[in-house]
Amino acid sequence: MRTIRAGQIQSLFAGNIRKLLEECVIDYEKLYEIRLRTGRPVFLCYGDGEKFLRTGNGMPYRVTRQDLKETLEYISGYSLYAYEDEICQGYLSVQGGHRVGITGKVILDGEHIRGMKYISCINVRLAHQVQGCADEVLPYIRNGEQVYHTLIIAPPRCGKTTLLRDMIRQISNGTDRIQGKTVGVVDERSELAGCYQGIPQNDLGMRTDVLDACPKAKGMQMLLRSMSPDVVAVDELGKKEDFKAVESVIHCGCKLFATAHGNSLEDILRQPFFQKLRELEVFERYIVLGKKGHAGSIEAIYDGKGKPC
């Protein structure tokens, strides 16, 4: 497991909040998010609940507009204009692979988002890379030297991105049972690789190529045309155009690793596009994650026909 550097996280925040974080005992390996909302307490969000960041007298610290302004300046290195494209997507990527979500008044140009102002919330999502977490599923997603088309299904905060990240790393590097393969990653939301200034902050393996902040559908087509991947990996399928690109990947002979939001296989198959992929038996393995015992626990693994493996 990669250790999260507390100082690196604390340095993102305004002075008042940073001081409280430094004085507070926090297990950053179990911390998922730090949320700042104007006039509200600072929320420390864990897998099993949340806490307030408190002052010396035990009262929750309430975020000011100046705190948000100062935090945003630190996060952007006082060059917020350099992050305009990312802000239009509602987030910024920072060193360490962590992602910062923001909300506020959206500035529109017709139907297109041009920017955001009057920022009212900042959410720092910590990137947890757990190397080896895919060990349990690897025997189910490979067939000799080949791998299966695999869909990971889970609700939010159940570790689907973390599992996908380690699957990519192990398939890319190779194991004692399978030769390393070229993997192409379309990292639309900069979560898988956690690129900072173009450099992946997370280890996705030695044979992995990353398209950062690229729409999934366009990115899958770009990888097929130029990078000759054995495996294409994407996070959170859901849009109509994503499924058309999935068909291209399948027909080109590449294998696909992907994730989707859902509580169960049945939940996913209620969606028309996934239902179509099921009828075509595109995915050969479905991995369902939950929170029984801990986030990221494997609840079930199914084959392409929906039968337990």
VENMOKA-V389887 format. One record per residue. RES is the residue in one small letter. OMEGA is omega in whole degrees, -180 to 180 (999 if undefined). NEAR is the number of other ideal C-beta (glycine too) atoms within 10 Angstrom. Layout:
BEGIN
res=RES omega=OMEGA near=NEAR
res=RES omega=OMEGA near=NEAR
END
This chain:
BEGIN
res=m omega=177 near=10
res=r omega=-179 near=15
res=t omega=177 near=8
res=i omega=-178 near=19
res=r omega=-178 near=12
res=a omega=-179 near=15
res=g omega=179 near=9
res=q omega=178 near=13
res=i omega=-177 near=20
res=q omega=-177 near=18
res=s omega=180 near=14
res=l omega=-168 near=21
res=f omega=176 near=24
res=a omega=-173 near=20
res=g omega=-179 near=12
res=n omega=-179 near=17
res=i omega=180 near=22
res=r omega=-179 near=19
res=k omega=179 near=14
res=l omega=178 near=17
res=l omega=180 near=21
res=e omega=-178 near=12
res=e omega=-176 near=12
res=c omega=176 near=13
res=v omega=-176 near=4
res=i omega=173 near=18
res=d omega=-175 near=10
res=y omega=178 near=17
res=e omega=180 near=13
res=k omega=-178 near=14
res=l omega=-179 near=19
res=y omega=-174 near=15
res=e omega=168 near=17
res=i omega=-174 near=26
res=r omega=177 near=19
res=l omega=176 near=26
res=r omega=-178 near=16
res=t omega=177 near=16
res=g omega=-178 near=9
res=r omega=176 near=15
res=p omega=172 near=18
res=v omega=-179 near=23
res=f omega=171 near=17
res=l omega=-172 near=22
res=c omega=179 near=18
res=y omega=179 near=15
res=g omega=-177 near=15
res=d omega=178 near=9
res=g omega=-178 near=7
res=e omega=178 near=12
res=k omega=173 near=15
res=f omega=169 near=15
res=l omega=-171 near=22
res=r omega=177 near=16
res=t omega=-178 near=14
res=g omega=-180 near=8
res=n omega=176 near=5
res=g omega=-180 near=7
res=m omega=176 near=10
res=p omega=177 near=14
res=y omega=-180 near=19
res=r omega=-174 near=15
res=v omega=177 near=25
res=t omega=176 near=15
res=r omega=179 near=12
res=q omega=176 near=11
res=d omega=180 near=21
res=l omega=180 near=22
res=k omega=-178 near=11
res=e omega=179 near=17
res=t omega=-180 near=25
res=l omega=177 near=22
res=e omega=179 near=13
res=y omega=-178 near=15
res=i omega=-177 near=21
res=s omega=-178 near=17
res=g omega=-179 near=11
res=y omega=179 near=9
res=s omega=-175 near=8
res=l omega=-179 near=15
res=y omega=-179 near=8
res=a omega=-178 near=12
res=y omega=-175 near=20
res=e omega=-178 near=11
res=d omega=180 near=9
res=e omega=180 near=18
res=i omega=177 near=24
res=c omega=177 near=15
res=q omega=177 near=15
res=g omega=179 near=16
res=y omega=172 near=19
res=l omega=175 near=22
res=s omega=-178 near=25
res=v omega=-179 near=24
res=q omega=-178 near=15
res=g omega=179 near=18
res=g omega=-179 near=25
res=h omega=-177 near=25
res=r omega=-177 near=20
res=v omega=177 near=22
res=g omega=180 near=16
res=i omega=172 near=22
res=t omega=-179 near=14
res=g omega=179 near=18
res=k omega=-178 near=10
res=v omega=178 near=14
res=i omega=-177 near=14
res=l omega=170 near=9
res=d omega=-171 near=8
res=g omega=178 near=6
res=e omega=-176 near=5
res=h omega=178 near=8
res=i omega=-178 near=14
res=r omega=-179 near=12
res=g omega=-179 near=16
res=m omega=176 near=17
res=k omega=-176 near=9
res=y omega=-178 near=12
res=i omega=-177 near=19
res=s omega=-179 near=17
res=c omega=173 near=15
res=i omega=-179 near=25
res=n omega=178 near=18
res=v omega=179 near=22
res=r omega=-177 near=18
res=l omega=179 near=18
res=a omega=179 near=22
res=h omega=177 near=24
res=q omega=-178 near=19
res=v omega=-179 near=15
res=q omega=-179 near=15
res=g omega=-178 near=10
res=c omega=179 near=19
res=a omega=-177 near=20
res=d omega=-175 near=11
res=e omega=-176 near=13
res=v omega=-176 near=21
res=l omega=179 near=16
res=p omega=-177 near=10
res=y omega=-174 near=17
res=i omega=177 near=24
res=r omega=178 near=19
res=n omega=-173 near=11
res=g omega=179 near=7
res=e omega=-180 near=9
res=q omega=176 near=12
res=v omega=-179 near=22
res=y omega=167 near=17
res=h omega=-171 near=23
res=t omega=176 near=24
res=l omega=176 near=27
res=i omega=-177 near=27
res=i omega=178 near=28
res=a omega=171 near=27
res=p omega=176 near=15
res=p omega=176 near=6
res=r omega=178 near=16
res=c omega=169 near=23
res=g omega=-178 near=23
res=k omega=178 near=25
res=t omega=179 near=21
res=t omega=179 near=24
res=l omega=179 near=23
res=l omega=180 near=25
res=r omega=-178 near=30
res=d omega=173 near=24
res=m omega=179 near=25
res=i omega=-178 near=27
res=r omega=-176 near=20
res=q omega=178 near=22
res=i omega=179 near=29
res=s omega=-179 near=22
res=n omega=-174 near=17
res=g omega=179 near=14
res=t omega=178 near=12
res=d omega=-179 near=4
res=r omega=-178 near=10
res=i omega=180 near=18
res=q omega=-180 near=9
res=g omega=-177 near=16
res=k omega=176 near=21
res=t omega=-178 near=17
res=v omega=174 near=29
res=g omega=-177 near=26
res=v omega=171 near=29
res=v omega=-173 near=26
res=d omega=-172 near=24
res=e omega=-175 near=22
res=r omega=177 near=18
res=s omega=-179 near=26
res=e omega=-175 near=22
res=l omega=-179 near=27
res=a omega=-178 near=24
res=g omega=-176 near=25
res=c omega=174 near=19
res=y omega=-175 near=17
res=q omega=175 near=8
res=g omega=-176 near=7
res=i omega=178 near=11
res=p omega=178 near=19
res=q omega=176 near=19
res=n omega=-179 near=24
res=d omega=178 near=19
res=l omega=176 near=26
res=g omega=-172 near=21
res=m omega=-178 near=11
res=r omega=-175 near=18
res=t omega=176 near=24
res=d omega=-172 near=16
res=v omega=167 near=25
res=l omega=-174 near=22
res=d omega=176 near=20
res=a omega=-179 near=17
res=c omega=177 near=17
res=p omega=-173 near=16
res=k omega=-175 near=24
res=a omega=179 near=21
res=k omega=-178 near=14
res=g omega=179 near=22
res=m omega=178 near=29
res=q omega=180 near=17
res=m omega=180 near=15
res=l omega=-180 near=27
res=l omega=-177 near=19
res=r omega=-167 near=10
res=s omega=-170 near=11
res=m omega=177 near=13
res=s omega=-178 near=12
res=p omega=169 near=23
res=d omega=-179 near=18
res=v omega=173 near=23
res=v omega=-178 near=27
res=a omega=179 near=28
res=v omega=-180 near=26
res=d omega=171 near=22
res=e omega=169 near=18
res=l omega=179 near=22
res=g omega=-177 near=13
res=k omega=-178 near=14
res=k omega=-178 near=9
res=e omega=177 near=12
res=d omega=-174 near=20
res=f omega=174 near=17
res=k omega=179 near=13
res=a omega=177 near=24
res=v omega=179 near=24
res=e omega=178 near=14
res=s omega=179 near=15
res=v omega=-178 near=23
res=i omega=-176 near=17
res=h omega=178 near=9
res=c omega=177 near=15
res=g omega=177 near=8
res=c omega=173 near=21
res=k omega=-175 near=22
res=l omega=168 near=23
res=f omega=-179 near=25
res=a omega=176 near=24
res=t omega=177 near=23
res=a omega=176 near=21
res=h omega=176 near=16
res=g omega=179 near=22
res=n omega=-177 near=14
res=s omega=175 near=16
res=l omega=179 near=18
res=e omega=179 near=11
res=d omega=-180 near=15
res=i omega=-174 near=22
res=l omega=173 near=18
res=r omega=-180 near=10
res=q omega=-172 near=16
res=p omega=-175 near=10
res=f omega=178 near=17
res=f omega=178 near=23
res=q omega=178 near=12
res=k omega=178 near=13
res=l omega=177 near=23
res=r omega=180 near=19
res=e omega=179 near=9
res=l omega=-178 near=12
res=e omega=179 near=12
res=v omega=180 near=18
res=f omega=-178 near=26
res=e omega=176 near=20
res=r omega=173 near=21
res=y omega=178 near=26
res=i omega=-178 near=27
res=v omega=180 near=23
res=l omega=177 near=23
res=g omega=-177 near=19
res=k omega=179 near=16
res=k omega=-178 near=9
res=g omega=-180 near=7
res=h omega=178 near=11
res=a omega=178 near=20
res=g omega=179 near=20
res=s omega=-178 near=15
res=i omega=-179 near=18
res=e omega=-179 near=16
res=a omega=172 near=14
res=i omega=-178 near=17
res=y omega=173 near=19
res=d omega=-175 near=15
res=g omega=179 near=17
res=k omega=179 near=8
res=g omega=178 near=13
res=k omega=-180 near=7
res=p omega=178 near=8
res=c omega=999 near=13
END
